[in-house]
Amino acid sequence: MEKNKFIDLLSKYAGISESYHDIWGNLHYTDIKTKKAILNSMGIKNLESPEEALKDYQKNQWVQIIPQVFVFKEDANEIKLRLNIPDKWLKFRLNWIIEAEKSGNKTEADFIPENLKELESITIGGVLYKAYELSLDVRNLIFGYHKFYLNFSGSIIAEMTLICTPLKAYKPDSINNGQKLWGPALQIYSLRSSRNFGIGDFADIKKIMEIFAGLGGSIVGINPINALFPANPYHISPYSPSSRNFLNYIYLALDEIEEFHEAPSIKTMFEEDLNSKIEKLKQLDYISYNEVGKFKFSVLEKIWEYFKENKIKQKTERGADFIFFINEKGKNFYFALFNVLWEYFHKNQNICCWSDWPEDFKDKNSEAVKKFANENIDRINFYQFLEWLCIQQLQIVGNKSLELGLNIGLYGDLPVSVDPNGFDVWFEKDVYAGGIGIGAPPDDFNLKGQNWGLIPFNPLKLKEYKYEPFISILRYNMKYVGAIRIDHIMSLMRLFWIPNGMKCSDGAYVNYILDDMMGILALESQRNMTLLIGEDLGTVPDIVREKMHEWGIFSYKVMYFQKNHDGSFKSPDQYEPDSLLTVSTHDLPTLKGFWNFRDIEIRTLLDLFPNDEIRRKQIETRENDRKALSYLLMINGLITEHQAIDILSKKDIDINFLRLIYFCLAKSKSFILMLQLEDIMLESEQINLPGTVKTYPNWSRKYTKRIEDLNDNGIRELLERINEIRK
């Protein structure tokens, strides 16, 4: 038991929660085995001797003179830094310098450590360390990333990043002026159009923008477009990316690539009856990722060969632009290298996980990896070419948004984390907690809990790395959008960690520094002029929503869950202004599917209910929800009592019922209203069914109508009326 005391202390320092309450109110204590597994994943060594492990941890904290990073708000007059000073410097004059990020202006002062306020002391290895409090005047710093240096006798002995955050996240002028905005939320891959190649693409988004801008829309919501695994067409979930720092090539609009229309080899391909193959891919009700992926890859490879010969070798302006892009030799080079390695090991050794690669290839800086890169530079350049094309097409989408005068434009979606077998973890494995999955503890629908197959940031390493991996992800994902949804925003405060090989019920919550994370989020929001929407569904600690309000982050309101204590749905005037309102999400039934019980029917067919009692309760609740929806329409003067009874007698809904629901929601105080494209098209099937992998076609269903069908009179009348109400 004595050993457990040291593990408990280490766990406290590392942010591992001692306990949590489940949805039934039961208190669960974190098991010592779970604590050890989590500590090990964080890089805490020598856990077989807990007392020594604790001493090592404390020593590492003390020998670090100042922390790597310090985060504070721009309204702070001063900040107080802790300095850990060894006895040899206690009486000497030290010097500190603050260097402002943009201006380069420097502020500095001298001090003698022993003249400062002493906090505590310790002797480690015969060396006395004393902790002091240093007060710094930061009134002249504006929000940004500043440098702090500590000097002794003219040499830098320690440095840190001072992150000064704004008081609030960014809001566009339109919202500050009280304008109520609206637009469609869609899954890009599901889009059908007369011109795409069997899967929605960046050009389709432009067309959607044109249609909705013409009807008064201001925002277009899209699924995550982060990179998956190009050589693995079966890995399709947009919420399980290989990297959150790069784009998914599958969304490239081939016919909008300049060389597509120039390369003779492309023309030859299409002369060989390829058009009929494309037509078949377009007619499918479900995306054939394998066939579409193969086809797009083959075309892009031919475009690349043409580009090398006619743009790079001929030293054209476009060729020079690409050369400039690849000459950075930064992260984009390693991302391309990773994809070539993944492709090689999958093709030659049938290995899908980088953790199963030969040891030398797990380290990006190894000699083996360098040799492989030199031998495969052309293929690496090809993958860089794909990213370059993606960036260009996304920039064109952004320019189209500005040209059309959309207030917000693209509304992106940032996944909560990444696949442990992807690029981000391979490239920066130190900052992730290896051997850990994230998910949720058991609840009514998932009695065994959930493991999402994603890996978390290691909070200890995140601070050590000055939050740079987190900042990089935010910058990349905010660069081309006017708003972004932060999936599972509670992750900025805590995540439920599940050690590999353990049950979900054995997991524990691990904490992050909420103010640091939200402050950085707000800072990047201001710099990129990106509105923030936090996905705060489910059981979210009050402090998270309080902090969202404090930082100016919009709440994410799904109509299905917006109820009063008596079970009635909230009226439009009950919604808070700083929120985004939507009927449903990709993980929930469409409005039509909700009304006709389609989701419950599918769950029954797939035996997804833990027991029949829960299924019956779901049916009963849905019956009550149908009545509550009818009542909502009635008390808002949209239907009479007689019409409400008539609506309830119908199993299905039509465009008229859809109009009524959206006309009602259009009156809400929420500054943003999103219309699910599947609702507008009266779809019954939802995009993703949580809890299924192969038994339901997740992320694969196409919309039943084409983009061009949105010009249908009935749909146009619906959208025009919504625009009138929002005004």
C-alpha positions in Angstrom: 0.0 0.0 0.0 3.0 2.3 0.7 3.9 2.1 -3.0 0.4 3.1 -4.1 0.8 6.4 -2.2 3.6 7.4 -4.6 1.6 6.3 -7.6 -1.3 8.4 -6.3 0.9 11.4 -6.0 2.4 11.0 -9.5 -1.1 10.6 -10.9 -2.2 13.8 -9.2 0.8 15.7 -10.7 0.0 14.2 -14.2 -3.6 15.2 -14.1 -5.2 11.8 -13.7 -8.6 12.0 -12.1 -9.0 10.1 -8.9 -12.6 9.2 -9.7 -15.6 10.1 -11.8 -19.4 9.7 -11.7 -21.1 7.7 -14.4 -24.5 8.7 -16.0 -26.3 6.7 -13.3 -24.6 8.6 -10.5 -22.3 5.8 -9.4 -18.8 6.9 -8.2 -15.9 5.1 -9.9 -12.4 5.2 -8.4 -9.4 5.0 -10.7 -7.6 1.6 -10.2 -3.9 1.6 -9.5 -3.3 -0.6 -12.5 -5.0 2.0 -14.7 -2.9 4.8 -13.1 0.3 2.9 -13.8 -0.6 2.3 -17.5 -1.5 5.9 -18.0 1.6 7.2 -16.3 3.7 4.9 -18.4 2.1 6.2 -21.6 3.0 9.7 -20.4 6.7 8.8 -20.2 7.0 8.5 -16.5 9.8 6.0 -15.9 10.8 3.5 -13.2 7.2 2.8 -12.1 8.3 -0.6 -10.7 9.9 1.5 -8.0 7.2 4.2 -7.4 9.1 6.1 -4.8 12.1 6.4 -7.1 9.8 7.4 -10.0 8.3 10.2 -7.9 11.8 11.4 -6.9 12.8 11.4 -10.6 9.7 13.3 -11.6 10.3 15.9 -8.8 13.9 16.2 -9.8 13.0 16.9 -13.4 10.6 19.6 -12.3 13.2 21.3 -10.1 16.1 21.3 -12.5 14.0 23.1 -15.0 14.6 26.8 -14.1 11.4 28.1 -15.7 8.5 26.3 -17.5 8.6 26.0 -21.3 5.4 28.1 -21.7 3.2 30.5 -19.7 -0.3 31.5 -20.9 -2.1 34.6 -19.7 -4.8 37.0 -20.9 -4.0 40.3 -22.5 -5.8 42.3 -19.7 -3.2 41.1 -17.2 -1.1 43.8 -15.6 1.5 41.4 -14.3 2.2 37.7 -14.2 4.1 35.8 -11.6 6.7 33.3 -12.8 8.2 30.5 -10.6 12.0 30.3 -10.9 13.9 27.2 -9.7 17.4 28.5 -8.9 20.4 26.3 -7.9 22.4 27.6 -4.9 25.3 28.7 -7.1 23.2 31.5 -8.6 21.3 32.6 -5.6 23.4 35.7 -4.9 24.4 36.6 -8.4 22.8 39.2 -10.6 20.6 37.6 -13.3 18.9 39.4 -16.2 15.6 38.8 -17.9 14.4 39.9 -21.3 11.0 39.9 -22.9 11.0 40.1 -26.7 7.7 41.0 -28.3 6.6 38.8 -31.2 5.9 41.3 -34.0 7.7 44.5 -33.1 10.8 42.7 -31.7 10.8 45.4 -28.9 12.6 44.2 -25.8 12.0 44.9 -22.1 14.6 43.8 -19.6 15.7 44.1 -16.0 18.3 42.7 -13.6 17.5 41.0 -10.3 19.2 39.0 -7.6 17.2 35.7 -6.9 17.6 35.8 -3.1 15.9 39.2 -3.0 12.7 37.7 -4.5 9.9 36.1 -2.6 11.0 32.6 -1.7 8.3 29.9 -2.2 10.0 26.6 -1.2 13.3 24.7 -1.3 14.7 21.2 -1.8 18.1 19.5 -1.9 18.6 17.1 -4.9 21.8 15.2 -5.3 23.5 17.4 -2.8 22.5 20.6 -4.6 20.2 23.1 -2.9 17.4 24.5 -5.1 15.1 27.4 -4.1 11.9 28.4 -5.8 11.3 32.1 -6.1 8.4 34.3 -7.5 9.3 36.7 -10.2 6.7 39.4 -11.1 6.7 40.7 -14.6 4.9 43.7 -16.0 3.1 42.6 -19.1 0.9 45.6 -19.8 2.7 46.5 -23.0 2.2 43.0 -24.5 -0.6 42.5 -27.1 -2.0 39.0 -27.8 0.6 36.8 -29.5 3.6 34.6 -28.9 6.4 36.4 -27.1 9.8 35.2 -26.0 11.2 35.3 -22.4 15.0 34.9 -21.8 16.8 34.4 -18.5 20.5 35.4 -18.7 23.5 35.0 -16.5 26.8 36.8 -17.3 25.6 37.5 -20.8 24.6 33.9 -21.7 21.0 32.5 -21.9 20.4 30.0 -19.2 16.7 29.5 -19.8 14.0 30.6 -22.2 10.2 30.2 -22.5 7.3 31.2 -24.7 4.8 33.8 -23.2 1.5 33.3 -24.9 -0.7 36.3 -24.4 -4.3 35.5 -25.4 -7.1 37.8 -26.4 -10.1 38.2 -24.1 -12.5 36.7 -26.6 -12.4 34.6 -29.7 -13.2 36.2 -33.1 -16.7 37.1 -34.2 -17.5 38.5 -37.6 -19.0 42.0 -37.9 -22.3 40.5 -39.2 -22.9 38.7 -35.9 -21.6 41.6 -33.8 -24.3 43.7 -35.6 -27.0 41.2 -34.7 -27.4 39.5 -38.1 -28.9 36.0 -38.1 -27.1 33.8 -40.5 -28.0 30.4 -42.1 -26.8 27.9 -44.6 -26.5 24.2 -45.4 -24.5 21.5 -43.5 -23.3 18.7 -45.8 -21.0 15.7 -46.3 -18.8 16.5 -49.2 -18.3 12.9 -50.2 -22.1 12.3 -50.4 -22.6 15.0 -53.0 -23.9 14.0 -56.4 -23.4 16.3 -59.4 -23.4 16.1 -63.2 -19.7 16.6 -63.3 -18.0 14.9 -60.4 -16.3 11.5 -60.6 -18.4 9.3 -58.2 -17.6 11.3 -55.1 -18.2 14.9 -54.1 -15.2 17.3 -54.4 -14.0 20.8 -53.9 -15.7 22.0 -57.2 -19.0 20.8 -55.9 -18.6 22.9 -52.7 -18.2 26.0 -55.0 -21.5 25.1 -56.7 -23.2 24.7 -53.4 -21.9 28.1 -52.4 -23.2 29.7 -55.5 -26.7 28.3 -55.0 -27.1 29.2 -51.4 -25.4 32.6 -51.7 -28.0 33.4 -54.4 -30.7 32.6 -51.9 -29.3 34.7 -49.0 -27.2 32.0 -47.3 -24.0 33.0 -45.5 -22.3 29.7 -44.4 -21.6 26.2 -45.8 -20.8 23.5 -43.3 -18.6 20.6 -44.3 -17.3 17.4 -42.8 -13.6 17.2 -41.8 -11.3 17.2 -44.8 -8.2 16.1 -43.1 -5.8 13.5 -44.6 -6.7 9.8 -44.3 -4.5 7.1 -45.7 -4.2 7.6 -49.5 -3.0 4.0 -50.1 -5.9 2.5 -48.0 -9.3 3.3 -49.6 -11.1 1.3 -46.9 -10.2 3.8 -44.1 -13.0 6.3 -44.7 -14.1 7.9 -41.4 -13.4 11.6 -41.6 -13.2 11.6 -37.8 -10.2 9.2 -37.7 -7.6 11.0 -39.8 -4.0 10.1 -40.3 -3.1 13.8 -39.9 -4.9 17.0 -38.9 -2.2 19.0 -40.6 -2.9 18.0 -44.2 -5.8 17.5 -46.6 -7.6 14.5 -48.2 -6.7 14.2 -51.9 -10.0 12.3 -52.6 -11.7 15.7 -52.7 -9.6 17.0 -55.6 -11.8 18.0 -58.6 -9.8 16.4 -61.4 -11.4 18.5 -64.1 -10.3 21.7 -62.3 -6.6 20.8 -62.4 -5.0 22.7 -65.3 -3.0 19.8 -66.6 -6.1 17.5 -66.7 -7.1 19.3 -69.9 -3.6 19.4 -71.3 -2.1 15.9 -70.8 -2.5 13.7 -73.9 -2.4 10.6 -71.7 -5.5 11.8 -69.9 -7.4 12.2 -73.2 -6.3 8.7 -74.2 -7.7 7.3 -70.9 -11.1 8.8 -71.6 -11.1 7.6 -75.2 -10.8 4.1 -73.8 -14.4 3.8 -72.7 -13.5 5.4 -69.3 -16.6 7.7 -69.4 -18.9 4.7 -69.0 -16.9 3.6 -66.0 -17.2 7.0 -64.4 -20.9 7.1 -65.1 -21.3 3.8 -63.3 -19.4 5.2 -60.3 -21.7 8.2 -60.3 -24.9 6.1 -60.5 -24.0 4.0 -57.4 -26.0 4.8 -54.3 -23.0 4.2 -52.1 -19.5 5.4 -52.8 -17.1 2.8 -54.0 -14.0 4.2 -52.3 -11.8 1.5 -53.7 -12.8 2.1 -57.3 -13.0 5.9 -57.0 -9.6 6.0 -55.2 -7.9 3.8 -57.8 -9.4 5.9 -60.6 -8.4 9.2 -59.2 -5.0 8.0 -58.3 -4.4 6.7 -61.8 -5.4 10.1 -63.3 -3.4 12.1 -60.8 -0.3 9.9 -61.6 -0.6 10.8 -65.3 -1.1 14.4 -64.5 2.1 14.3 -62.3 4.1 12.8 -65.2 2.9 15.5 -67.5 3.5 18.2 -64.9 7.1 17.1 -64.4 7.9 17.2 -68.1 5.9 20.3 -69.1 5.9 22.5 -66.1 8.9 21.7 -64.0 11.5 20.9 -66.7 10.2 23.8 -68.8 10.6 26.1 -65.8 7.1 27.6 -66.1 5.6 29.8 -63.4 3.4 27.0 -62.2 6.3 24.7 -62.1 8.3 27.2 -60.1 5.5 27.6 -57.6 5.5 23.9 -56.9 9.3 23.8 -56.6 9.1 26.6 -54.0 6.4 24.6 -52.1 8.6 21.5 -51.9 11.8 23.3 -51.1 10.7 24.0 -47.6 11.6 20.3 -46.7 9.4 20.8 -43.6 6.4 18.8 -42.3 4.9 18.5 -45.8 8.0 16.6 -47.0 7.7 14.1 -44.1 4.0 13.7 -44.6 4.6 12.7 -48.2 7.5 10.4 -47.1 5.2 8.8 -44.6 2.6 8.0 -47.3 5.3 6.5 -49.5 6.5 4.4 -46.6 3.0 3.3 -45.8 2.3 2.5 -49.4 5.6 0.5 -49.7 5.1 -1.6 -46.5 1.4 -2.3 -47.3 2.2 -3.4 -50.8 5.3 -5.4 -50.2 4.7 -6.8 -46.7 1.0 -6.3 -46.1 1.7 -4.1 -43.1 -0.9 -1.5 -42.3 0.5 0.1 -39.1 3.7 2.0 -38.8 4.2 0.5 -35.3 4.7 -2.8 -37.1 7.4 -1.4 -39.5 11.0 -2.5 -39.0 12.4 -0.6 -36.0 14.6 1.8 -38.1 11.6 3.1 -40.0 9.7 4.1 -36.9 12.0 7.1 -36.4 11.7 9.8 -39.0 15.3 10.8 -38.5 16.9 7.4 -38.9 19.5 6.6 -41.5 17.2 4.0 -43.0 14.4 6.6 -43.5 16.8 9.0 -45.0 18.1 6.4 -47.4 14.5 5.4 -48.4 13.7 9.0 -49.0 16.6 9.5 -51.3 15.7 6.4 -53.3 12.0 7.4 -53.6 12.2 11.1 -54.0 9.9 11.1 -57.1 7.1 9.3 -55.3 7.5 11.6 -52.4 7.2 14.6 -54.7 4.1 13.1 -56.2 2.4 13.0 -52.7 3.6 16.6 -52.2 2.0 17.5 -55.5 -1.3 16.1 -54.2 -1.2 18.3 -51.1 -0.2 21.3 -53.3 -3.2 20.8 -55.6 -5.5 20.4 -52.5 -4.3 23.7 -51.1 -4.8 25.4 -54.4 -8.4 24.1 -54.8 -9.3 25.0 -51.2 -8.0 28.5 -51.8 -10.2 28.8 -54.8 -13.2 27.7 -52.7 -12.2 30.4 -50.2 -11.9 33.0 -52.9 -15.3 32.0 -54.3 -16.8 32.6 -50.8 -15.3 36.1 -50.8 -16.5 36.8 -54.3 -20.0 35.7 -53.4 -20.0 37.9 -50.3 -20.7 35.1 -47.9 -20.5 36.4 -44.3 -18.8 33.3 -43.0 -18.2 31.0 -46.0 -16.8 27.6 -45.2 -17.6 26.2 -41.8 -15.1 23.4 -41.1 -14.9 20.6 -38.6 -11.9 19.6 -36.5 -11.8 16.0 -35.3 -11.0 15.4 -31.6 -7.8 13.5 -32.4 -6.1 11.2 -34.9 -5.6 7.5 -35.7 -2.6 6.2 -33.7 -1.3 4.5 -36.9 -1.2 7.8 -38.9 1.3 10.4 -39.8 0.8 12.9 -36.9 1.8 10.2 -34.3 4.7 8.9 -36.4 6.0 12.4 -36.9 5.5 13.7 -33.3 5.1 10.5 -31.3 6.6 12.1 -28.1 3.6 14.4 -27.8 1.0 11.6 -27.9 0.2 9.0 -25.2 1.2 5.7 -26.8 -0.8 2.7 -25.8 -3.9 4.7 -25.0 -7.3 5.0 -26.7 -9.9 7.7 -26.0 -13.6 7.2 -25.7 -16.4 7.3 -23.1 -17.4 5.3 -20.0 -20.4 3.0 -20.1 -23.9 4.5 -20.5 -27.4 3.4 -21.4 -26.6 2.9 -25.1 -23.1 1.5 -24.7 -23.1 -0.6 -21.6 -19.5 -1.6 -22.2 -18.4 2.0 -22.9 -16.8 3.3 -26.1 -13.2 3.3 -27.5 -13.0 5.6 -30.5 -9.7 4.2 -31.7 -8.0 7.6 -31.4 -4.9 8.6 -29.4 -4.7 11.6 -27.1 -2.2 14.3 -26.6 0.1 13.8 -23.6 -0.6 16.9 -21.5 2.8 16.8 -19.9 4.6 16.8 -23.3 2.1 19.3 -24.8 3.4 21.9 -22.3 7.0 20.8 -22.8 6.5 21.4 -26.6 5.0 24.9 -25.8 1.6 23.7 -27.2 3.2 23.9 -30.7 1.6 20.7 -32.1 -1.9 22.0 -31.0 -1.2 25.5 -32.4 -0.1 24.0 -35.7 -3.3 22.0 -36.0 -5.4 25.0 -35.3 -3.6 27.2 -37.8 -3.8 24.7 -40.6 -7.5 24.0 -40.0 -8.5 27.6 -39.6 -6.6 28.9 -42.6 -9.3 28.4 -45.2 -12.6 28.6 -43.2 -14.7 31.3 -41.7 -15.9 29.1 -38.8 -14.9 25.8 -37.3 -16.6 23.3 -35.1 -14.3 21.9 -32.4 -15.4 18.3 -32.0 -15.8 17.2 -28.4 -14.7 20.5 -27.0 -14.7 19.0 -23.5 -11.4 17.5 -24.6 -9.8 20.8 -23.9 -10.5 20.1 -20.3 -10.4 16.3 -20.0 -10.5 13.1 -22.0 -11.5 9.6 -21.0 -8.3 7.5 -21.5 -8.5 3.7 -21.9 -5.2 1.8 -21.7 -4.7 -0.7 -24.5 -5.9 -4.2 -23.5 -8.2 -2.9 -20.8 -12.0 -2.6 -20.8 -13.6 0.9 -21.2 -15.0 0.6 -17.7 -11.3 0.5 -16.5 -10.6 3.9 -18.0 -10.0 7.2 -16.3 -10.3 10.9 -17.1 -7.1 12.8 -17.7 -7.1 16.6 -17.4 -5.7 19.3 -19.5 -5.3 23.0 -18.6 -8.6 24.4 -19.9 -7.7 28.1 -19.8 -4.5 27.5 -21.6 -6.2 25.4 -24.4 -9.1 27.8 -24.8 -6.9 30.8 -24.7 -4.7 29.5 -27.5 -7.9 28.5 -29.4 -9.2 32.1 -29.0 -5.8 33.5 -30.1 -5.7 31.5 -33.3 -9.4 32.3 -33.9 -8.6 36.0 -33.8 -5.5 35.7 -36.0 -7.3 33.6 -38.6 -10.6 35.5 -38.3 -12.4 32.2 -37.6 -15.6 31.9 -35.6 -15.5 29.1 -33.0 -18.3 26.5 -32.4 -17.8 24.1 -29.6 -19.5 20.7 -29.8 -20.8 20.5 -26.3 -23.4 17.7 -26.6 -24.0 15.2 -23.8 -22.8 15.4 -20.3 -20.5 18.4 -20.2 -19.1 19.8 -17.0 -20.6 23.2 -16.2 -17.2 24.8 -16.1 -16.7 24.0 -19.8 -19.8 25.8 -20.9 -19.0 28.7 -18.5 -15.5 29.0 -20.1 -17.0 28.8 -23.6 -19.2 31.8 -22.8 -16.2 33.6 -21.2 -14.1 33.1 -24.3 -16.9 33.8 -26.8 -17.1 30.3 -28.2 -20.5 29.4 -29.7 -22.5 26.5 -28.3 -23.7 23.7 -30.6 -27.4 23.1 -30.3 -29.1 20.1 -31.8 -32.9 20.5 -31.8 -33.5 16.8 -30.8 -31.8 17.5 -27.4 -33.1 21.0 -26.7 -36.0 20.2 -24.3 -37.6 21.8 -21.3 -38.0 19.9 -18.0 -41.5 18.8 -19.0 -40.2 17.1 -22.2 -41.4 19.9 -24.6 -39.1 21.2 -27.2 -37.6 24.7 -26.6 -39.3 27.5 -28.4 -37.3 29.7 -30.8 -37.0 32.5 -28.2 -35.4 30.1 -25.6 -32.2 29.7 -27.6 -29.1 31.6 -26.6 -27.9 34.0 -29.3 -24.2 32.8 -29.3 -25.1 29.4 -30.6 -25.3 27.4 -33.8 -28.7 25.5 -34.1 -29.2 22.4 -36.2 -31.9 19.8 -36.3 -29.5 16.8 -36.4 -25.9 15.7 -37.0 -24.1 13.0 -39.1 -24.4 10.7 -36.1 -28.2 11.1 -35.6 -31.3 10.4 -37.6 -32.4 12.7 -40.3 -35.6 14.6 -39.6 -37.5 12.2 -41.8 -35.8 9.2 -40.2 -36.5 10.6 -36.8 -40.2 11.0 -37.6 -40.7 7.6 -39.1 -38.5 5.7 -36.5 -36.1 4.6 -39.2 -33.1 4.8 -36.9 -34.8 2.6 -34.3 -35.8 0.2 -37.0 -32.2 -0.2 -38.2 -30.9 -0.5 -34.7 -33.4 -3.3 -34.1 -32.5 -5.1 -37.3 -28.8 -4.9 -36.3 -29.4 -6.0 -32.7 -27.8 -2.8 -31.3 -30.1 -2.4 -28.3 -28.6 -3.8 -25.1 -32.1 -5.2 -24.2 -35.7 -5.0 -25.3 -36.6 -2.7 -22.5 -34.3 0.0 -23.7 -35.7 -0.4 -27.3 -39.3 0.0 -26.0 -38.3 3.1 -24.0 -36.8 4.6 -27.2 -40.0 4.0 -29.1 -42.0 5.5 -26.3 -39.7 8.5 -26.1 -39.9 9.0 -29.9 -43.7 8.9 -29.8 -43.6 11.6 -27.1 -41.1 13.6 -29.2 -43.4 13.5 -32.2 -46.2 14.9 -30.1 -43.8 17.5 -28.7 -42.7 18.6 -32.2 -46.3 19.0 -33.3 -47.0 21.0 -30.1 -44.0 23.2 -30.8 -45.4 24.1 -34.3 -48.9 24.7 -32.8 -47.8 27.1 -30.0 -45.8 29.0 -32.5 -48.9 29.6 -34.7 -47.7 27.4 -37.6 -50.5 24.8 -37.4 -53.9 24.4 -35.7 -54.7 21.7 -33.2 -56.6 19.8 -35.9 -53.6 19.9 -38.2 -51.4 18.7 -35.4 -53.6 15.6 -35.0 -53.5 15.0 -38.7 -49.6 15.3 -38.8 -49.3 12.8 -36.0 -51.4 10.3 -37.8 -48.9 10.2 -40.7 -45.8 7.9 -40.5 -43.8 10.0 -43.0 -43.2 13.7 -43.5 -43.2 15.7 -46.7 -41.8 19.0 -47.9 -44.6 20.9 -46.2 -43.8 19.5 -42.8 -40.1 20.1 -43.4 -41.0 23.8 -44.1 -42.9 24.1 -40.9 -40.0 22.8 -38.7 -37.4 25.0 -40.4 -39.7 28.0 -40.4 -40.0 27.6 -36.7 -36.3 27.2 -36.1 -35.5 30.1 -38.4 -37.2 32.3 -35.8 -34.7 31.2 -33.1 -32.4 33.7 -31.3 -29.4 31.5 -32.4 -27.1 33.6 -34.6 -26.5 30.6 -36.9 -29.0 28.1 -38.3 -27.7 25.1 -40.2 -29.9 23.1 -42.6 -28.9 19.5 -43.0 -28.7 18.8 -46.7 -30.2 15.3 -46.1 -33.2 17.0 -44.6 -33.7 19.4 -47.5 -33.6 16.3 -49.8 -36.0 14.4 -47.5 -33.6 11.5 -46.8 -34.5 8.8 -44.3 -31.0 7.2 -43.8 -28.5 8.8 -41.6 -24.8 9.2 -42.6 -23.2 7.4 -39.7 -24.6 4.9 -37.2 -22.4 4.9 -34.0 -21.6 1.5 -32.7 -21.4 -0.1 -36.2 -18.4 -0.8 -38.4 -19.2 -3.2 -41.2 -22.9 -3.8 -40.6 -24.0 -0.3 -41.7 -22.6 1.7 -44.7 -21.1 4.5 -42.6 -19.6 7.5 -44.5 -20.6 6.0 -47.8 -24.2 6.9 -48.6 -24.7 9.4 -51.4 -27.5 12.0 -51.4 -30.5 10.8 -53.5 -30.6 14.1 -55.3 -28.0 16.0 -57.3 -26.7 19.5 -56.5 -28.5 20.7 -59.6 -31.8 19.5 -58.1 -31.5 22.1 -55.3 -32.9 24.5 -57.9 -36.2 22.7 -57.6 -39.0 25.1 -57.0 -40.2 23.5 -53.8 -36.6 23.6 -52.3 -36.0 27.2 -53.5 -39.3 28.4 -51.9 -38.3 26.7 -48.6 -34.9 28.4 -48.6 -36.2 31.8 -49.7 -38.7 31.8 -46.9 -36.0 30.8 -44.4 -33.9 33.7 -45.6 -36.9 36.1 -45.1 -37.5 34.9 -41.5 -33.8 35.1 -40.6 -33.7 38.7 -41.8 
